[in-house]
Amino acid sequence: MKKKVLVGLPNRLLEQIDLLSECRSQTRSELIREALRAHLERAMTSGAPVTVWHLPATQIEQEVVAP
């Protein structure tokens, strides 16, 4: 299931996203999803600890996950 997320971006960054998405014949959403996936993959395989937040119905708990 997809959820929509509202994110504020500086004008210059949005211009760069639009230019690259047009060059690749992708939508903004496709380009941003691809960039986030690549960033998360690098973060998870870098060896540095990654903080993950779980949001259960009644509480927030934090755990640190090391790849």
Secondary structure, DSSP 8 states (H G I E B T S, - for coil): ----------HHHHHHHHHHHHHTT--HHHHHHHHHHHHHHHHHHSSS-EEEEE--SS--EEEEE--
